[in-house]
Structure formats: C-alpha cells, structure tokens
Amino acid sequence: MMKNILSVGVMYHGRKVGTLSMGNRSCCQFEYDRAWIHDGFSISPLHLPLKAGLFAAQWQPFNGNFGIFEDSLPGGYGEYLLRKVLRSEGIEYNALTPVQRLSLVGSSGMGALCYVPETVVGGSKSQLSLDEMQKLALDVLSEKTDEGSDLLLAGSGNSGGVRPKCLYSDNSGHWLVKFRHTFDPIDIGQQEYHCNQLAKRAGINVPEFRLMEGKYFATRRFDIDEHGERLHVATASGLLNEPLSPPKMDYHSLLQLTGYLTQSPDAVEQQFRRMVFNHYVCNFDDHARNFSFVCRDGRWELAPAYDLTNDQTLGEHATTINFKGLPTDADMITVGINTKMSYTRCQQIIDEVKTVITKD
C-alpha cells in the first residue's frame, strides 16, 4: 500500500528549496521556502521565478505536475521498471499523484533536487557485472521474467530514454552506461561511440566518453562536478513545459531559451551547431528531453550534448527546424538568423559540420 503523501519537501544539497503539494488533488502547487528566496536561485526561471507566493501547475502537459519536477521522474526504461516493481507490491503507477511519484524518486534521481519524505520500494541494490546487467535487462524487456526488475531499477538512477542504463562509479569518476535493447543491433554501443567521436570532431561539446569492455557505451555524468557535488540540471522539456508526446518543440524555441538562460552568444552558436549535426547525422530522436542546462548556484550554462545517435526510426526530427521535420540548409540558417546569428556564421558552421560528416 502506497503512503498517502500529500506534499514533499524539495531539497538541494540538504537545504529546503520549497514545498510541492497536491492543491485540489489533481494539480500540484509549489511555494519557495522563505530562506531560499533570500539567498537561493530560481530552479525554473520561466515558470517558477524566485519570489514569494503559491505557484499552481496546469493539468497539461504533465498531468498536473510542473515541468521541472517532471524532469526528476523516470521516463522510458526507468518508468517501465518502476511500474513492474510497484505492480509486484500491488501498486498501480497510474493511480499515483505526482507528489507520490516524486517521493519514490527521493534522493535517487539525476541532478541535485531530492524529495522528502522518501518512499522506498523494491529490494536489494546488489552490484551486478555489466554483462549480468545486460542479460537481465534483455530478459526483463523481452518479458521473459520480472525477477530482478528491482535490481535494474536501483541501478538505473531513474533514468529516461528507451535503452537500458545504469549508473557506474570507479576511481576515474561517475558514469552513465548504456546497454542494448531487444531491438538494437549487437554493436549499438560501438555505433554511439563512433557518433560521439564524429560530434567531437564537428565541434560539439560532449562529455568524456568511453567504450567499456569493448561494447558498452559510457558517458561521464555532467550532473556531478569535479568535487563530487550534484548539480541542478533541467531539460528543455522541463523548462519550457514541453511534452515529449506529441513532440512539438522547434529549434527556434530551443535557441531562444539557450540565449535567455545563458546570456551567451557562444552557447547559442553551440546549440545551432548541434541542430546542424543532428540533421546531417540523421539523429531524429532530438526531443525536448535530450537538451539540458546546468545551473551552478544560479548561473545557467548549456549542458554537454548527449544521446547522439543515428536514429532515423521517427522518419523526421522530433524537434522541428523552422517548423519542418525534414528541413533544408536555408531552414537552419533562418533559425540562426532569428536568434541574432549572422548569415555568414550560420553558413560557416553548416559547412564545418558537413565536412566532418562527409569525410567519415
């Protein structure tokens, strides 16, 4: 039986940011803590500016939740596992409020935001080898068994995305490791590794990455700094209240958001470069949750690029380019010019990226 939790404290490095509660029992309400208003920062500048008073969420697009807190919830693979674990305890995920779901995340999510009280479900957190994790994930995803779903969930960090993942730490730092899904080719890890090599050569800022055991793609976590401190991270989806389904964000909005948050023309150019790269490498899985920003005590910066793959399954871009799913160079230049980039600079970036990809 799930606890009837009506509110959670939103925490950042042990400090209370504010309280998230169920207002009319269908939509959330949030209020910053008075001390946080005095010397904290806005965790979501567009929708939760740093000021006193009660903020009320709308039902759409996140079923009564705020986008910034929706970021903390698992999606895709993580949600799939959580549903299985909850069902084994007689709890239906769809019946839970956003506040109850965030209580399940507690301190185990990505980024710096944590939620109290924390509700623990599942069992052991035993460490499995990467090969064991891969095999177990394939068995669970193919519905051969539900046994071990709690182990996979505990290791996933409530991650989103379709492919299985786990958090991994060693002497060199903290990593996110990806595994093969049932429908993926055997060499999917090598493919993502190669795509990130291309991105790096094309001037894309990517986290440090490596291939573990010759087959598992791993990327250094950018939500943890060099001192091991967790950083506040927000996706474009969370900041703009943009749903993943149906995808409807355009790169116009993404570049404008980048400029507004970072106040950096270089960051806008970097986001433009990522748009061009995604188009020419045919990464159509460029939805609103695949772009993030990192906040270091109130100062926002563009997060490194991630989930860079040659994914053409959607048939066109999830984030449109000049409102087109299959754009031209002229459409990309229009997006850049509308974000105060020059025609010459836009064309230069397009040529640089195309040169790297065509030489591959």
C-alpha positions as CSV (number, residue, x, y, z in Angstrom):
1,M,0.0,0.0,0.0
2,M,1.4,3.4,-1.1
3,K,1.6,6.1,1.6
4,N,-1.0,8.9,1.2
5,I,1.6,11.6,0.8
6,L,0.1,15.0,0.1
7,S,3.3,17.1,0.0
8,V,7.1,16.7,-0.4
9,G,9.9,19.0,0.6
10,V,12.1,19.8,-2.4
11,M,15.8,19.7,-1.3
12,Y,19.1,21.0,-2.7
13,H,22.3,19.9,-1.0
14,G,20.4,19.5,2.3
15,R,18.7,22.8,2.1
16,K,14.9,23.2,1.6
17,V,14.1,24.9,-1.7
18,G,10.3,24.7,-1.1
19,T,7.2,22.6,-0.8
20,L,5.4,20.8,-3.5
21,S,1.8,19.8,-2.6
22,M,-1.3,18.5,-4.1
23,G,-3.6,21.5,-4.3
24,N,-7.0,20.5,-5.5
25,R,-5.8,16.9,-5.5
26,S,-5.4,16.9,-9.3
27,C,-2.7,19.6,-9.9
28,C,0.4,20.5,-7.9
29,Q,1.2,23.7,-6.1
30,F,4.7,24.9,-5.2
31,E,6.0,27.5,-2.8
32,Y,9.6,28.5,-2.3
33,D,10.9,28.4,1.3
34,R,11.4,31.9,2.8
35,A,15.1,31.3,3.5
36,W,15.6,30.0,-0.1
37,I,14.1,33.2,-1.5
38,H,16.6,35.2,0.5
39,D,19.8,33.6,-1.0
40,G,18.8,30.8,-3.3
41,F,18.0,30.8,-7.1
42,S,15.1,30.0,-9.3
43,I,15.1,26.3,-10.2
44,S,12.9,27.0,-13.2
45,P,13.2,30.7,-14.3
46,L,10.3,30.7,-16.8
47,H,7.6,29.0,-14.7
48,L,8.9,29.3,-11.1
49,P,10.6,32.7,-10.7
50,L,12.2,33.2,-7.4
51,K,9.5,35.1,-5.4
52,A,7.1,34.5,-2.6
53,G,3.6,33.1,-3.2
54,L,2.0,29.9,-4.4
55,F,2.5,28.6,-7.9
56,A,-0.2,26.4,-9.4
57,A,0.6,23.9,-12.1
58,Q,-1.8,23.2,-15.1
59,W,-3.1,19.8,-15.9
60,Q,-1.5,19.8,-19.3
61,P,1.0,18.7,-20.4
62,F,2.3,16.8,-17.4
63,N,-0.9,15.6,-15.6
64,G,-0.8,18.4,-13.0
65,N,2.9,18.4,-12.4
66,F,5.5,21.2,-13.1
67,G,7.9,20.5,-15.9
68,I,11.0,21.0,-13.7
69,F,9.8,18.2,-11.3
70,E,8.7,16.0,-14.1
71,D,12.4,16.0,-15.1
72,S,13.1,14.1,-11.9
73,L,10.8,11.3,-12.7
74,P,11.9,8.3,-14.7
75,G,10.9,8.0,-18.3
76,G,11.1,5.2,-20.8
77,Y,13.2,2.4,-19.4
78,G,13.2,3.7,-15.8
79,E,9.4,4.1,-15.8
80,Y,9.0,0.6,-17.3
81,L,11.0,-0.9,-14.4
82,L,9.2,1.2,-11.8
83,R,5.8,0.1,-13.0
84,K,6.9,-3.6,-12.7
85,V,8.3,-3.1,-9.2
86,L,5.2,-1.3,-8.0
87,R,2.9,-3.8,-9.5
88,S,4.7,-6.6,-7.6
89,E,3.7,-4.7,-4.5
90,G,0.1,-4.2,-5.5
91,I,0.5,-0.6,-6.6
92,E,-0.6,0.9,-9.9
93,Y,1.7,3.7,-11.1
94,N,-1.1,5.5,-12.9
95,A,-3.0,5.8,-9.7
96,L,-0.2,7.8,-8.0
97,T,-0.1,11.6,-7.8
98,P,3.0,13.5,-9.0
99,V,3.9,14.1,-5.3
100,Q,3.8,10.3,-4.5
101,R,5.9,9.6,-7.6
102,L,8.5,12.1,-6.6
103,S,8.6,10.6,-3.1
104,L,9.5,7.3,-4.8
105,V,12.4,9.2,-6.5
106,G,13.6,10.6,-3.2
107,S,17.4,11.1,-3.5
108,S,18.0,8.5,-6.2
109,G,17.4,10.7,-9.2
110,M,19.7,12.5,-11.5
111,G,20.6,16.2,-10.8
112,A,20.7,17.9,-7.4
113,L,17.0,18.0,-6.5
114,C,15.8,15.5,-3.9
115,Y,12.4,14.9,-2.3
116,V,11.4,14.1,1.3
117,P,9.9,12.1,2.7
118,E,11.3,9.3,0.5
119,T,9.3,6.2,-0.2
120,V,11.4,3.1,-0.8
121,V,10.2,0.2,-3.0
122,G,11.9,-2.9,-4.3
123,G,14.6,-4.8,-2.6
124,S,18.4,-5.3,-2.8
125,K,20.8,-3.0,-4.6
126,S,23.4,-5.7,-5.2
127,Q,26.1,-4.8,-7.7
128,L,26.0,-6.9,-10.9
129,S,28.6,-7.0,-13.5
130,L,27.9,-5.1,-16.8
131,D,27.4,-8.4,-18.6
132,E,24.9,-9.5,-15.9
133,M,23.1,-6.2,-16.1
134,Q,22.8,-6.6,-19.9
135,K,21.5,-10.1,-19.8
136,L,19.0,-9.3,-17.0
137,A,17.8,-6.2,-18.9
138,L,17.2,-8.2,-22.1
139,D,15.3,-10.9,-20.1
140,V,13.1,-8.3,-18.4
141,L,12.5,-6.2,-21.5
142,S,11.6,-9.3,-23.5
143,E,9.0,-10.2,-20.8
144,K,10.8,-13.5,-20.0
145,T,10.8,-12.6,-16.4
146,D,10.0,-9.8,-13.9
147,E,12.5,-11.1,-11.4
148,G,15.4,-8.7,-11.0
149,S,13.5,-5.6,-12.1
150,D,14.2,-4.1,-8.6
151,L,17.9,-4.6,-9.1
152,L,17.8,-2.9,-12.5
153,L,15.7,0.0,-11.2
154,A,18.1,0.5,-8.3
155,G,21.0,0.8,-10.7
156,S,19.3,3.0,-13.3
157,G,19.2,6.3,-11.4
158,N,15.6,6.7,-12.5
159,S,16.9,7.4,-16.0
160,G,14.8,8.1,-19.0
161,G,15.2,7.1,-22.6
162,V,14.3,3.8,-24.3
163,R,17.6,1.9,-23.9
164,P,18.6,0.2,-20.6
165,K,21.1,2.2,-18.5
166,C,23.0,2.0,-15.2
167,L,25.0,4.4,-13.0
168,Y,28.6,3.3,-12.6
169,S,31.4,4.8,-10.5
170,D,35.1,4.0,-10.4
171,N,38.3,5.7,-9.5
172,S,38.0,7.9,-12.5
173,G,34.6,9.3,-11.7
174,H,30.9,8.8,-12.2
175,W,29.5,7.4,-15.5
176,L,26.2,6.5,-17.2
177,V,26.5,3.2,-19.0
178,K,24.1,2.2,-21.8
179,F,23.1,-1.3,-22.8
180,R,21.4,-2.9,-25.8
181,H,17.6,-3.1,-26.1
182,T,16.0,-6.2,-27.6
183,F,15.6,-4.4,-31.0
184,D,19.1,-2.9,-31.1
185,P,21.9,-4.3,-33.2
186,I,24.7,-6.1,-31.3
187,D,27.2,-3.2,-32.0
188,I,24.9,-0.4,-30.8
189,G,27.5,0.7,-28.2
190,Q,30.2,1.0,-30.8
191,Q,27.8,2.9,-33.0
192,E,27.1,5.5,-30.3
193,Y,30.8,5.7,-29.5
194,H,31.5,6.5,-33.2
195,C,28.7,9.1,-33.3
196,N,30.2,10.9,-30.4
197,Q,33.7,10.8,-32.0
198,L,32.1,12.5,-35.0
199,A,30.3,15.0,-32.8
200,K,33.6,15.9,-31.1
201,R,35.3,16.4,-34.4
202,A,32.4,18.6,-35.5
203,G,32.9,21.0,-32.6
204,I,30.2,19.6,-30.4
205,N,30.8,19.8,-26.6
206,V,30.3,16.2,-25.5
207,P,31.1,14.7,-22.1
208,E,34.1,12.4,-21.8
209,F,33.0,9.0,-23.2
210,R,34.4,5.6,-23.5
211,L,33.6,2.0,-24.5
212,M,33.5,-0.3,-21.5
213,E,34.6,-3.9,-22.1
214,G,34.7,-3.1,-25.8
215,K,30.9,-2.9,-26.2
216,Y,29.1,-0.7,-23.6
217,F,28.9,3.0,-24.3
218,A,29.6,5.1,-21.2
219,T,29.5,8.8,-20.8
220,R,30.7,10.9,-17.8
221,R,27.8,12.3,-15.8
222,F,27.6,16.1,-16.2
223,D,25.2,16.4,-13.2
224,I,28.1,15.8,-10.9
225,D,31.0,18.3,-10.7
226,E,34.7,17.7,-10.3
227,H,34.3,17.7,-6.5
228,G,31.6,15.1,-6.5
229,E,28.8,17.6,-5.8
230,R,25.5,17.1,-7.6
231,L,24.4,19.9,-9.9
232,H,21.0,21.2,-10.7
233,V,20.1,20.1,-14.2
234,A,17.0,21.0,-16.2
235,T,15.9,19.8,-19.6
236,A,14.3,22.0,-22.3
237,S,11.2,19.9,-21.7
238,G,11.2,20.8,-18.0
239,L,12.0,24.5,-18.5
240,L,9.5,25.1,-21.3
241,N,6.8,22.7,-20.1
242,E,7.2,20.9,-23.5
243,P,5.9,17.3,-23.6
244,L,7.7,14.5,-25.4
245,S,4.5,13.1,-26.8
246,P,3.4,14.6,-29.1
247,P,6.8,16.3,-29.8
248,K,6.2,19.9,-30.8
249,M,9.3,21.9,-29.9
250,D,11.1,23.9,-32.7
251,Y,14.8,24.8,-32.7
252,H,13.7,28.4,-32.7
253,S,12.4,28.0,-29.1
254,L,15.5,26.0,-28.1
255,L,18.0,28.6,-29.3
256,Q,16.0,31.4,-27.8
257,L,15.8,29.5,-24.5
258,T,19.6,29.0,-24.7
259,G,20.2,32.7,-25.2
260,Y,17.8,33.7,-22.4
261,L,19.2,31.3,-19.8
262,T,22.9,31.6,-20.5
263,Q,23.2,35.1,-21.9
264,S,26.0,33.7,-24.1
265,P,26.2,34.0,-27.9
266,D,28.8,31.2,-27.8
267,A,26.2,28.9,-26.2
268,V,23.6,29.8,-28.9
269,E,26.2,29.0,-31.6
270,Q,26.9,25.7,-29.9
271,Q,23.2,24.8,-29.9
272,F,22.9,25.8,-33.5
273,R,25.9,23.5,-34.3
274,R,24.1,20.6,-32.5
275,M,21.0,21.3,-34.6
276,V,23.1,21.0,-37.8
277,F,24.9,17.9,-36.5
278,N,21.6,16.2,-35.6
279,H,20.3,16.9,-39.0
280,Y,23.3,15.7,-41.0
281,V,23.9,12.6,-38.9
282,C,20.2,11.8,-39.1
283,N,19.6,11.9,-35.3
284,F,15.8,12.3,-35.4
285,D,15.5,11.5,-31.7
286,D,16.2,15.1,-30.8
287,H,13.2,15.6,-28.5
288,A,12.9,18.2,-25.8
289,R,14.3,16.0,-23.0
290,N,17.5,15.4,-25.0
291,F,18.7,19.0,-24.4
292,S,19.7,20.2,-20.9
293,F,21.1,23.1,-19.0
294,V,23.2,23.0,-15.8
295,C,22.8,25.6,-13.0
296,R,25.7,26.3,-10.8
297,D,24.3,28.3,-7.9
298,G,22.1,30.4,-10.1
299,R,24.3,30.7,-13.2
300,W,23.0,28.7,-16.1
301,E,25.1,27.1,-18.8
302,L,24.5,24.8,-21.7
303,A,25.0,21.1,-20.7
304,P,27.1,18.9,-22.9
305,A,25.4,17.1,-25.7
306,Y,24.1,13.6,-25.1
307,D,22.1,10.8,-26.7
308,L,23.7,11.4,-30.1
309,T,22.9,8.5,-32.3
310,N,22.0,7.8,-35.9
311,D,18.3,7.3,-35.1
312,Q,16.1,7.5,-38.1
313,T,13.2,5.5,-36.7
314,L,10.9,8.6,-36.3
315,G,11.3,9.5,-40.0
316,E,11.8,13.1,-39.2
317,H,13.2,15.4,-36.5
318,A,11.3,15.3,-33.1
319,T,12.3,19.0,-32.7
320,T,11.4,20.7,-36.0
321,I,13.8,23.1,-37.8
322,N,12.0,26.2,-38.9
323,F,8.8,24.2,-38.2
324,K,9.8,21.4,-40.7
325,G,10.6,17.8,-39.8
326,L,12.8,17.4,-42.9
327,P,14.4,20.8,-43.4
328,T,16.9,22.4,-45.8
329,D,20.1,24.4,-45.1
330,A,18.0,27.5,-45.7
331,D,15.7,26.5,-42.8
332,M,18.6,26.1,-40.5
333,I,20.0,29.5,-41.5
334,T,16.6,31.0,-40.8
335,V,16.6,29.6,-37.3
336,G,20.1,31.0,-36.7
337,I,19.3,34.5,-38.1
338,N,16.2,34.7,-36.0
339,T,18.4,34.1,-32.9
340,K,20.7,37.0,-33.9
341,M,23.4,34.9,-35.6
342,S,24.8,36.2,-38.9
343,Y,24.2,34.5,-42.2
344,T,27.9,34.1,-42.7
345,R,28.4,32.4,-39.3
346,C,25.4,30.1,-39.8
347,Q,26.8,29.0,-43.2
348,Q,30.3,28.6,-41.8
349,I,29.0,26.2,-39.1
350,I,26.9,24.2,-41.5
351,D,30.0,23.8,-43.8
352,E,32.2,22.7,-40.9
353,V,29.8,20.1,-39.7
354,K,29.0,18.8,-43.2
355,T,32.8,18.5,-43.9
356,V,33.3,16.3,-40.9
357,I,30.3,14.0,-41.6
358,T,31.0,13.6,-45.3
359,K,34.6,12.7,-44.7
360,D,33.6,9.9,-42.3
